[in-house]
Amino acid sequence: MLFSKDQSNLGLKWRLIGRAGKILIDLIFAVSKIEIRGRTRIEGLIASKRYIFAFWHGRILLISYAHKGWDAAILVSNSADGEIIAQILQRQGHTTVRGSTGKGGMRAAANILRQMRINRKGGGVVPDGPQGPRYKVQPGIIYLSQKCGYPIIPVSYSAKHCLIFKSWDRFLLPLPGSQCLIVYGEPVSVPHNAKADQIEICTKRLEDELMRITVEADSYFGHAIP
């Protein structure tokens, strides 16, 4: 047998969770008003499929929904939470690569790099995943940008009415029908021959830009960043 009974049941459980998760997300945002800022200036870059989206772990929900069907290659952790995210992302029309931008990040970056180059896909990375520190960019995404030559596009969002979980990432869940705002930041490019000091500068630039647009989105609704 290729799979044992227990393995088959486990696979079925994850598939059901993925389907239920995608349906729930669709229901939440189908009745929401979603405003977008900053995308016009990067439309050409997005159309080229030569980009890497960067978004905080706690702000993945609306970003994955707004870009469903794009078939991006998205880096997802090997954790149980990551399995749930991967199942949902796959049903939203994306390709998932398992790994992280922290420990073992170089191997994961190499795997997603192959997907992006061979299949001409845009990329997506959660730079503070899978376990934080929250709002701190790990080096994997900078390495990936340096190797493939794709600029990193920071993107974040907030919602007028939402729940904020007490998890390490302060996961933000918009309530159904809430007004939402997605903000795209200025792209960050990493030179292919960047040295250690330039890598550090690019890491700080990406982190600062992600924080700026997250604060912008939260402030729009009168929230303080959690």
C-alpha contacts under 8 A as a table, 3 or more apart, distances in Angstrom:
res1	aa1	res2	aa2	distance
1	M	4	S	6.63
3	F	6	D	7.96
3	F	7	Q	5.77
3	F	8	S	5.96
4	S	7	Q	5.13
4	S	8	S	6.14
5	K	8	S	5.12
5	K	9	N	6.17
6	D	9	N	5.13
6	D	10	L	6.12
7	Q	10	L	5.01
7	Q	11	G	6.17
8	S	11	G	5.13
8	S	12	L	6.20
9	N	12	L	5.03
9	N	13	K	6.15
10	L	13	K	5.06
10	L	14	W	6.42
11	G	14	W	5.28
11	G	15	R	6.25
12	L	15	R	5.07
12	L	16	L	6.15
13	K	16	L	5.22
13	K	17	I	6.20
14	W	17	I	5.01
14	W	18	G	6.08
14	W	83	E	7.46
14	W	84	I	6.86
14	W	87	Q	6.98
15	R	18	G	5.02
15	R	19	R	6.24
15	R	87	Q	6.56
16	L	19	R	5.16
16	L	20	A	6.08
17	I	20	A	5.14
17	I	21	G	5.92
17	I	84	I	6.79
17	I	87	Q	7.54
18	G	21	G	5.09
18	G	22	K	6.19
18	G	84	I	6.13
18	G	85	I	7.65
18	G	86	A	7.88
18	G	87	Q	4.51
18	G	88	I	4.60
18	G	91	R	7.25
19	R	22	K	5.26
19	R	23	I	6.25
19	R	87	Q	7.65
19	R	88	I	6.75
19	R	91	R	7.15
20	A	23	I	5.18
20	A	24	L	6.14
21	G	24	L	5.12
21	G	25	I	6.20
21	G	88	I	6.09
22	K	25	I	5.17
22	K	26	D	6.15
22	K	88	I	5.43
22	K	91	R	6.84
22	K	92	Q	7.16
23	I	26	D	5.10
23	I	27	L	6.20
24	L	27	L	5.13
24	L	28	I	6.24
25	I	28	I	5.12
25	I	29	F	6.34
25	I	61	L	7.60
25	I	65	Y	7.27
26	D	29	F	5.49
26	D	30	A	5.69
26	D	65	Y	7.44
27	L	30	A	5.29
27	L	31	V	7.07
27	L	176	P	7.27
28	I	31	V	6.47
28	I	32	S	6.91
28	I	174	P	7.54
28	I	175	L	6.60
28	I	176	P	4.29
28	I	177	G	6.75
29	F	32	S	4.76
29	F	33	K	7.79
29	F	62	L	7.80
29	F	65	Y	7.93
29	F	176	P	6.34
29	F	177	G	6.83
30	A	177	G	7.76
31	V	176	P	6.43
31	V	177	G	4.71
31	V	178	S	7.85
32	S	176	P	6.30
32	S	177	G	3.99
32	S	178	S	5.19
32	S	179	Q	5.82
32	S	180	C	7.08
33	K	177	G	6.89
33	K	178	S	6.62
33	K	179	Q	4.80
33	K	180	C	6.08
34	I	179	Q	6.09
34	I	180	C	4.76
34	I	181	L	5.78
34	I	182	I	7.31
35	E	179	Q	7.74
35	E	180	C	6.10
35	E	181	L	4.77
35	E	182	I	6.25
36	I	39	R	6.98
36	I	181	L	5.82
36	I	182	I	4.85
36	I	183	V	6.04
36	I	184	Y	7.99
37	R	40	T	7.94
37	R	181	L	7.52
37	R	182	I	6.23
37	R	183	V	4.81
37	R	184	Y	6.23
38	G	41	R	6.44
38	G	42	I	7.65
38	G	183	V	5.99
38	G	184	Y	4.92
38	G	185	G	6.59
39	R	42	I	5.46
39	R	43	E	6.23
39	R	183	V	7.63
39	R	184	Y	5.78
40	T	43	E	5.38
41	R	44	G	7.63
42	I	45	L	5.19
42	I	46	I	6.22
43	E	46	I	5.10
43	E	47	A	6.08
44	G	47	A	5.07
44	G	48	S	6.31
45	L	48	S	5.23
45	L	49	K	6.82
45	L	50	R	6.54
45	L	51	Y	6.77
46	I	49	K	5.37
46	I	50	R	6.88
46	I	51	Y	6.54
46	I	122	G	7.94
47	A	50	R	7.99
48	S	51	Y	7.83
49	K	120	R	6.88
49	K	121	K	5.76
49	K	122	G	4.65
50	R	120	R	7.91
50	R	121	K	7.30
50	R	122	G	5.57
50	R	150	Y	5.30
50	R	151	P	7.37
51	Y	122	G	5.24
51	Y	123	G	6.21
51	Y	150	Y	4.90
51	Y	151	P	5.31
51	Y	152	I	5.91
51	Y	153	I	6.75
52	I	122	G	5.92
52	I	123	G	4.32
52	I	124	G	5.22
52	I	125	V	7.05
52	I	145	S	7.41
52	I	150	Y	6.47
52	I	151	P	6.28
52	I	152	I	4.68
52	I	153	I	5.93
53	F	122	G	7.86
53	F	123	G	6.05
53	F	124	G	4.52
53	F	125	V	6.23
53	F	152	I	5.83
53	F	153	I	4.82
53	F	154	P	5.93
53	F	155	V	6.78
54	A	124	G	6.01
54	A	125	V	5.19
54	A	126	V	5.79
54	A	127	P	6.55
54	A	152	I	6.53
54	A	153	I	5.97
54	A	154	P	4.79
54	A	155	V	6.15
54	A	210	L	7.97
55	F	59	R	6.48
55	F	60	I	6.57
55	F	124	G	7.96
55	F	125	V	6.81
55	F	126	V	5.32
55	F	127	P	6.95
55	F	154	P	6.15
55	F	155	V	5.46
55	F	156	S	5.89
55	F	210	L	7.31
56	W	59	R	5.25
56	W	60	I	6.66
56	W	126	V	5.51
56	W	127	P	6.55
56	W	128	D	6.16
56	W	129	G	7.65
56	W	134	R	7.95
56	W	135	Y	6.57
56	W	156	S	7.24
56	W	210	L	7.85
57	H	60	I	5.88
57	H	126	V	5.60
57	H	127	P	7.62
57	H	128	D	6.28
57	H	129	G	5.79
57	H	130	P	7.35
57	H	134	R	7.91
57	H	169	D	6.17
57	H	171	F	7.35
58	G	61	L	7.96
58	G	169	D	5.00
58	G	170	R	5.74
58	G	171	F	3.91
58	G	172	L	5.86
59	R	62	L	7.14
59	R	63	I	7.25
59	R	156	S	6.34
59	R	157	Y	6.54
59	R	158	S	7.88
59	R	171	F	6.51
59	R	172	L	6.16
60	I	63	I	5.33
60	I	64	S	6.05
61	L	64	S	5.57
61	L	65	Y	6.44
61	L	173	L	7.40
62	L	65	Y	4.97
62	L	66	A	5.93
62	L	157	Y	7.27
63	I	66	A	5.20
63	I	67	H	6.30
63	I	155	V	7.79
63	I	156	S	7.37
63	I	157	Y	7.56
63	I	182	I	7.74
64	S	67	H	5.36
64	S	68	K	5.96
64	S	89	L	6.99
64	S	92	Q	7.51
65	Y	68	K	5.24
65	Y	92	Q	7.23
67	H	70	W	5.80
68	K	71	D	7.47
68	K	89	L	7.99
68	K	92	Q	4.83
68	K	93	G	5.73
68	K	94	H	7.16
69	G	92	Q	5.91
69	G	93	G	4.38
69	G	94	H	6.64
70	W	93	G	6.46
70	W	94	H	6.58
71	D	93	G	5.23
71	D	94	H	4.05
71	D	95	T	6.02
71	D	121	K	6.88
71	D	122	G	7.79
72	A	93	G	7.97
72	A	94	H	5.13
72	A	95	T	5.98
72	A	121	K	5.37
72	A	122	G	4.92
72	A	123	G	5.30
72	A	124	G	6.70
73	A	94	H	6.24
73	A	95	T	4.72
73	A	96	T	5.64
73	A	97	V	6.79
73	A	112	I	6.52
73	A	115	Q	6.57
73	A	116	M	6.54
73	A	121	K	6.22
73	A	122	G	6.26
73	A	123	G	4.75
73	A	124	G	6.11
74	I	94	H	7.10
74	I	95	T	6.21
74	I	96	T	4.92
74	I	97	V	5.99
74	I	112	I	7.45
74	I	123	G	5.66
74	I	124	G	4.37
74	I	125	V	5.90
75	L	96	T	5.95
75	L	97	V	4.85
75	L	98	R	5.81
75	L	99	G	6.29
75	L	100	S	6.72
75	L	108	A	7.56
75	L	112	I	6.87
75	L	123	G	7.97
75	L	124	G	6.27
75	L	125	V	5.27
75	L	126	V	7.16
76	V	82	G	5.66
76	V	83	E	7.86
76	V	85	I	7.30
76	V	86	A	6.39
76	V	96	T	6.44
76	V	97	V	5.98
76	V	98	R	4.87
76	V	99	G	5.74
76	V	100	S	6.50
76	V	125	V	7.68
76	V	126	V	7.76
76	V	130	P	7.87
77	S	81	D	7.89
77	S	82	G	4.84
77	S	83	E	7.57
77	S	98	R	5.35
77	S	99	G	4.60
77	S	100	S	5.15
77	S	129	G	7.37
77	S	130	P	5.71
78	N	82	G	5.66
78	N	83	E	6.72
78	N	98	R	5.62
78	N	99	G	5.66
78	N	100	S	7.69
79	S	82	G	4.83
79	S	83	E	6.32
79	S	130	P	7.81
80	A	83	E	5.03
80	A	84	I	6.62
81	D	84	I	5.26
81	D	85	I	6.39
82	G	85	I	5.00
82	G	86	A	5.94
82	G	130	P	7.83
83	E	86	A	4.98
83	E	87	Q	6.12
84	I	87	Q	5.25
84	I	88	I	6.39
85	I	88	I	5.23
85	I	89	L	6.06
86	A	89	L	5.07
86	A	90	Q	6.07
86	A	96	T	6.08
87	Q	90	Q	5.34
87	Q	91	R	6.52
88	I	91	R	5.21
88	I	92	Q	6.30
89	L	92	Q	4.91
89	L	93	G	6.54
89	L	94	H	5.55
89	L	95	T	7.42
89	L	96	T	7.19
90	Q	93	G	5.26
90	Q	94	H	4.90
90	Q	95	T	5.95
90	Q	96	T	6.73
91	R	94	H	7.21
97	V	108	A	7.33
97	V	111	N	6.92
97	V	112	I	5.97
98	R	108	A	6.79
99	G	104	G	7.25
99	G	105	G	6.72
99	G	107	R	7.83
99	G	108	A	4.88
99	G	109	A	7.99
100	S	103	K	6.77
100	S	104	G	6.76
100	S	105	G	5.18
100	S	108	A	6.24
100	S	129	G	6.54
100	S	130	P	6.28
100	S	140	G	7.57
101	T	104	G	7.31
101	T	105	G	4.34
101	T	106	M	7.52
101	T	108	A	7.40
101	T	109	A	7.44
101	T	125	V	7.92
101	T	126	V	7.64
101	T	127	P	6.09
101	T	128	D	7.52
101	T	129	G	6.77
101	T	130	P	7.85
101	T	138	Q	5.57
101	T	139	P	6.26
101	T	140	G	4.23
101	T	141	I	6.42
102	G	105	G	5.01
102	G	129	G	7.48
102	G	130	P	7.86
102	G	138	Q	5.70
102	G	139	P	6.89
102	G	140	G	6.56
104	G	107	R	5.78
104	G	108	A	6.65
105	G	108	A	5.10
105	G	109	A	5.94
105	G	139	P	7.75
105	G	140	G	5.25
106	M	109	A	5.05
106	M	110	A	6.18
106	M	140	G	6.20
106	M	143	Y	7.63
107	R	110	A	5.08
107	R	111	N	6.40
108	A	111	N	5.12
108	A	112	I	6.36
109	A	112	I	5.27
109	A	113	L	5.95
109	A	140	G	6.23
109	A	141	I	7.36
109	A	143	Y	7.42
109	A	144	L	5.71
110	A	113	L	4.99
110	A	114	R	6.39
110	A	144	L	7.54
111	N	114	R	5.33
111	N	115	Q	6.65
112	I	115	Q	5.03
112	I	116	M	6.24
112	I	123	G	7.67
113	L	116	M	5.14
113	L	117	R	6.12
113	L	144	L	6.78
113	L	147	K	7.96
113	L	148	C	6.83
114	R	117	R	5.27
114	R	118	I	5.79
114	R	119	N	7.99
115	Q	118	I	5.51
115	Q	119	N	5.66
115	Q	120	R	7.41
115	Q	121	K	6.95
116	M	119	N	5.65
116	M	120	R	5.11
116	M	121	K	4.53
116	M	122	G	6.19
116	M	123	G	6.62
117	R	120	R	5.23
117	R	121	K	7.05
117	R	148	C	7.70
125	V	141	I	6.62
126	V	129	G	5.47
126	V	130	P	7.74
127	P	136	K	7.20
127	P	137	V	4.84
127	P	138	Q	5.37
127	P	139	P	7.79
127	P	140	G	7.44
127	P	141	I	6.37
128	D	131	Q	7.16
128	D	132	G	5.04
128	D	133	P	6.26
128	D	134	R	5.83
128	D	135	Y	5.81
128	D	136	K	5.28
128	D	137	V	5.21
128	D	138	Q	5.95
129	G	132	G	5.35
129	G	133	P	7.88
129	G	134	R	7.91
129	G	138	Q	8.00
131	Q	134	R	7.70
131	Q	168	W	7.22
131	Q	169	D	7.72
132	G	135	Y	7.37
132	G	136	K	6.97
132	G	168	W	7.22
132	G	169	D	7.11
133	P	136	K	5.64
134	R	168	W	6.84
134	R	169	D	5.55
135	Y	207	E	7.23
135	Y	211	M	7.32
136	K	207	E	6.53
137	V	203	T	6.47
137	V	204	K	7.82
137	V	206	L	7.48
137	V	207	E	5.75
138	Q	141	I	6.99
138	Q	203	T	7.88
139	P	142	I	5.39
139	P	143	Y	6.33
139	P	203	T	7.21
140	G	143	Y	5.14
140	G	144	L	6.18
141	I	144	L	4.97
141	I	145	S	6.21
142	I	145	S	5.19
142	I	146	Q	6.14
142	I	190	V	6.83
142	I	199	I	7.00
142	I	202	C	7.30
142	I	203	T	6.63
143	Y	146	Q	5.10
143	Y	147	K	6.20
144	L	147	K	5.25
144	L	148	C	6.18
145	S	148	C	5.42
145	S	149	G	5.40
145	S	150	Y	5.27
145	S	151	P	6.16
145	S	152	I	6.78
145	S	189	S	7.16
145	S	190	V	5.97
146	Q	149	G	5.43
146	Q	150	Y	7.51
146	Q	189	S	7.93
146	Q	190	V	5.11
146	Q	191	P	5.89
146	Q	192	H	4.76
146	Q	193	N	7.66
146	Q	194	A	7.49
147	K	192	H	6.27
149	G	189	S	7.67
149	G	190	V	7.20
149	G	191	P	7.42
149	G	192	H	6.58
150	Y	189	S	7.09
151	P	187	P	5.98
151	P	188	V	5.52
151	P	189	S	4.44
151	P	190	V	6.93
152	I	187	P	5.30
152	I	188	V	5.02
152	I	189	S	6.24
152	I	206	L	7.97
153	I	184	Y	7.08
153	I	185	G	6.43
153	I	186	E	6.58
153	I	187	P	4.52
153	I	188	V	6.58
154	P	184	Y	5.93
154	P	185	G	5.02
154	P	186	E	6.84
154	P	187	P	6.57
154	P	206	L	7.15
154	P	209	E	6.85
154	P	210	L	5.60
155	V	182	I	7.18
155	V	183	V	5.70
155	V	184	Y	4.47
155	V	185	G	5.95
155	V	210	L	6.82
155	V	213	I	7.25
156	S	182	I	5.83
156	S	183	V	5.46
156	S	184	Y	6.71
156	S	210	L	7.06
156	S	213	I	6.29
156	S	214	T	5.48
156	S	217	A	7.36
157	Y	180	C	7.16
157	Y	181	L	5.39
157	Y	182	I	4.29
157	Y	183	V	5.94
157	Y	213	I	7.92
157	Y	214	T	6.34
157	Y	217	A	5.61
157	Y	218	D	7.57
158	S	172	L	7.60
158	S	174	P	7.66
158	S	180	C	5.81
158	S	181	L	5.55
158	S	182	I	6.86
158	S	214	T	7.43
158	S	217	A	5.23
158	S	218	D	5.42
158	S	221	F	7.81
159	A	162	C	5.98
159	A	174	P	5.59
159	A	178	S	6.41
159	A	179	Q	5.76
159	A	180	C	4.23
159	A	181	L	6.28
159	A	217	A	7.90
159	A	218	D	7.40
159	A	221	F	6.93
160	K	174	P	7.67
160	K	178	S	5.95
160	K	179	Q	5.47
160	K	180	C	6.31
160	K	221	F	5.24
161	H	174	P	6.03
161	H	175	L	5.71
161	H	178	S	5.48
161	H	179	Q	7.30
162	C	172	L	6.62
162	C	173	L	5.36
162	C	174	P	4.11
162	C	175	L	5.03
162	C	178	S	7.65
163	L	172	L	5.89
163	L	173	L	5.07
163	L	174	P	6.36
163	L	175	L	7.09
164	I	170	R	5.81
164	I	171	F	5.59
164	I	172	L	4.65
164	I	173	L	6.27
164	I	226	P	7.99
165	F	170	R	5.27
165	F	171	F	5.21
165	F	172	L	6.60
165	F	173	L	7.87
166	K	169	D	7.94
166	K	170	R	5.68
166	K	171	F	7.56
167	S	170	R	5.16
167	S	171	F	6.57
168	W	171	F	7.96
170	R	226	P	6.50
174	P	178	S	6.48
174	P	180	C	7.66
175	L	178	S	5.59
181	L	217	A	6.14
182	I	217	A	7.05
183	V	213	I	6.04
183	V	214	T	7.69
183	V	216	E	7.88
183	V	217	A	6.63
184	Y	213	I	7.14
185	G	209	E	6.36
185	G	210	L	7.09
185	G	213	I	6.26
186	E	209	E	7.13
188	V	202	C	7.03
188	V	205	R	7.24
188	V	206	L	6.31
189	S	202	C	7.56
190	V	194	A	6.87
190	V	199	I	7.37
190	V	202	C	6.48
191	P	194	A	5.08
194	A	197	D	7.85
194	A	198	Q	5.46
194	A	199	I	6.13
195	K	198	Q	5.31
195	K	199	I	6.13
196	A	199	I	5.07
196	A	200	E	6.26
197	D	200	E	5.11
197	D	201	I	6.33
198	Q	201	I	4.95
198	Q	202	C	6.16
199	I	202	C	5.16
199	I	203	T	6.09
200	E	203	T	5.09
200	E	204	K	6.22
201	I	204	K	5.20
201	I	205	R	6.09
202	C	205	R	4.97
202	C	206	L	6.14
203	T	206	L	5.30
203	T	207	E	6.17
204	K	207	E	5.06
204	K	208	D	5.98
205	R	208	D	5.18
205	R	209	E	6.10
206	L	209	E	5.14
206	L	210	L	6.08
207	E	210	L	5.21
207	E	211	M	6.17
208	D	211	M	5.12
208	D	212	R	6.04
209	E	212	R	4.92
209	E	213	I	6.29
210	L	213	I	5.47
210	L	214	T	6.11
211	M	214	T	5.06
211	M	215	V	6.03
212	R	215	V	5.26
212	R	216	E	6.11
213	I	216	E	4.78
213	I	217	A	6.09
214	T	217	A	5.16
214	T	218	D	6.16
214	T	225	I	7.49
215	V	218	D	5.10
215	V	219	S	5.80
215	V	224	A	7.47
215	V	225	I	6.13
216	E	219	S	5.21
216	E	220	Y	6.19
217	A	220	Y	5.29
217	A	221	F	7.21
218	D	221	F	5.63
218	D	222	G	6.37
218	D	223	H	4.90
218	D	224	A	6.29
218	D	225	I	6.26
219	S	222	G	4.67
219	S	223	H	5.27
219	S	224	A	6.55
220	Y	223	H	7.49
